Amino acid sequence: MLSSDTIAQLAEELAEADRTHSVIPRITARHPDATVEDAYAIQGVWRDRNLAAGRRLVGRKIGLTSKAMQQATGISEPDYGVMFDDTVYDSGADIPVDHFSNVRIEVELAFVLKTPLAGPDCTLDDALAAIDYAVPALEVLNSHIELEGRTIVDTISDNAAYGAMVLGDVHRRPDEVDLRWVPGVLSRNGEIEETGVAAGVLGHPATGVAWLANKFHQHGAHLEAGEIILAGSFTRPMWVSRGDAVHCDFGPMGTISCRFV
């Protein structure tokens, strides 16, 4: 495993890249023996520094939960990161493209918990019972590590490439809609670029919530009531640039739009 000094140094590199909206060389190119545990340690140092600076944690993102995303990245293992309050946008928002690096959009569902959720044997039924409601979401990817050749270690270290999320207006309890069949039709500047259904995320999008609760148990933690859990994309990421207008139709769950300025 990496030394605590190296972990702290890499966390500072990523913090500086976040501040300057720049990209650093792959961690695994410089430290080929770095492990997944090292990566979460780097993310943890970065997270704690942000909390100490006054940012407020509102939830967690899960990534790489669908075949579409695994094939797009070449990474076959889910991961997770943290989401702060200043990264949440409402549908219709103007989003400053300069705040991010390697900017892409993913189509997801988010879940808000009404009760805490803990492993080690959390099931899909347990997750559904803990969820207050589902809401459609778009994730803005923000990659501070060069993309070519990156591994799960690089991605986790970089807060699982999370930048921001845009939330829709329609809330549905898990018993009100078959979440597996919620569609996503993603358009850029009026042209459809990606489509998918939420079942592409581990067979049911809430399965990721159960996975995260079990993963947290390994670190002696659990998910709290009120947290937002971004469950993972069921489309490939779509690149966006300044001036792009993004729209996604979630069928019975409504629509989301945003513009990059």
N, C-alpha and C positions, 0 to 999 in steps of 0.2 A: 504494500500500500504506500501511497505518497506520504511524505512527511507533512506535519502540520504547517510548517513554514511554506512548503510548496503549495499546499491547498490554499493557504491565505493569499499567497502571491497570485495564483490563478484566479481566485475570486476577485481580487483587486483589478486584474487585467480585464475581466468581464465587466466589472462595474465601470471602469474607465471607457470601455467600448460602448456601454449603454449610454454614458453621458455624452460621448462624442459621436454616437451613431456610426461606429466603425466596426471593422472585422479584425479578429486576431487569428494567428495561425492555429491549426488544429492542435488540441491538447494531446491527442494520441500520437501525433507525429513527433512531438517533443518528449512525451512520456508514454511509450508504447506499452508499459506494464500497468498503466492506470486501470483501476477496476470500476465497476458500477458503484461500489461503496464509496470509492474516492469521488466519483462524480456527484453523488448525493451530498457528500461532505462539502464539496466546493459550492454547490447550490445552497447548502445550509448556511455557510458563512456569508455568502452574498445576501441571502434572505434576512439573516439576523442583522446585518448592517443596515439594510433598508428599514427594518422595523425600528431599529434604534434611531434612525433619522426621522421617524415620525410617520412613515407610510403605514397604512392599515391593511391587514390581510383580510380578503373577503371570500376566498375560496381556493380551489385547486383545479388545475387542468390535467386531464389525462390525454396522452398522445399515443399514436401508433397502435390504435386498437382495431383498425380495419385493414383488410388486404390491400385496398386502394392506397392507403398511406404507407404501408409496409413496402409495397412494391415501388412507390414513388421515392422512398428514402433508402431502400436497401437494408432497412433495420426491421427485425422481426419480433422485437420485444417491446411491450408497452412501457411507457414512462410517465412521470408526473412532474409538475412544477407548481409554483404558487402564483396567485393573482392578487394584486393590490387594488385598493379602491379607486385610484386615479387612472386605472386602465380600462374602466367600464364605460361604454358609450351606449346611448339609446339609438334606436333605429331613426334614420334621418340625419345622423350627425355628419359633420365635416371632420375628417381625420387628417391631421398633419402628417404627410408621408415622410417628412424629414425626421420624425421622431423614431423611425425604425430603420432597420437594415435588412436587406433581402426580403422585401415586403411581399407577402402572399396571403391569400384568404382561404379559409377552410369552412365547410358547412357542418354544423354540429347541433346537438341538443344540449341544453344545460339543465341541471336539476338543483332545486333548492331544498335543503333538508329541514324537516320539521322536528326531528329527534336525532340525538347522536347515533353514530353507527360505528361499530367496532368489530374487528376480527377476533379470533383467527379463522372462523368457519362461516363467515358471512356469505349468504346466498343471494341470488337474484330476488327471491321473495322477500328476504330481509331488507334489501336495498329499496324495493318498491314500497314496503311498509314505512320506511324512514323518510321517503321523499314527500315533500309538501306538494310541489308542482314541477312540471317540465315547462321550459320556455325555449323557443328557437334561438339560435345564436350563430354568429359568424366569429371565427377566431382570426386575428391578425397575427401572422407569424413574424418573428423578429429574431433573426439569426445573427449572432455576433461572432460566430466561428465559421471559417471558410467552409463552404458546402462540399467541395470535392473531397471524397474519401472519408468524410466524417463517420463516426461510429456512434453507438448508443451512449458511450461515455462522453463524447463531445456534446451531444444533444442534451443529456441530463444536466451536465455542468452549466449549460447555457439556459437554465430554467426551462428546459424542454421546448426551447424556441418560442416561448409565449411572449407576445407583445401587448395585445389588447383583445377585448371582445365587444361585440355589438349585440345587444339583447333586443329581441322582439317584444311585442306588446301582448301576445296571447299566452295565457297561462292555462295549463291543463293538468288536472290530477291524473296519476297513472291509470286510474280506473275509468277515465273519461274518453280515452283514445288508445288505439292499439299503437303503441310507440314504435313497434318494429316497422310499421308501414308509413311512418311520416316521411314524405318525400323532400328532396332538396333540388331545386332547379336554379343553378347559379349563373347569373349573367353579368357580363362586363360591357358597359356602353351599349346595352340593348341586344347583345348577341349572347346566346346561351353557350357557356363554356364547359360546364360540368353538371352531371345529374347523379342522383343516387337515392337510396332509401336507408333509413336509420338502422335497419336490421344488419347492414354491413358492418356495424360496430359490435363485434363479438356475438352476433346473433340477436342481440337486444341491447339498445344503448345503455340501459341501466346496469347491465352486467359489469360495465367498467367501474361503476360506483362500488359494487361489491368487491371487485378486484382491488380497488384502492384501499378500502377498509382493511382487507386482509394484508395488503402490503404495509400499511401503516402499523399494523399490529407487530410486525417484525422490528419496528423501531420504537415500540412501546408507546404508540400514539393512537388516536382515533379521530374520526371526523366529527365535527361539532354541529349542533343544530344551528340553522341559519346560514351555513356555508353554501356557496354556489359551487357545484361540481360540473365542469365542462367535460363532456363525456368522450370526446374524440371525433375526428372527422369521418364522414362516410362519402366524401369525394376526395379526389386528388387536389393538392393545393393549386390555386390560381394566382399567377403573378399579377401585381397591380402597380401602377405608376401614378404620378401626379396628374390630376385631371380625370382619372377614371371614376365612372359612376358604377357602383356595384348594387345588384338587386338579387335577392334570393326568395323564391316562392316555396313555402313549406306546406302548401295545400291547406288542410284543416287547421294548421297552426299559424296561418297568416304569412306575412311577408316581412322582409328586412331590407332596408336600403341604407346606403352610406356613400359618401363621396370623398375621394382622397385629394387633398389640396396642398 
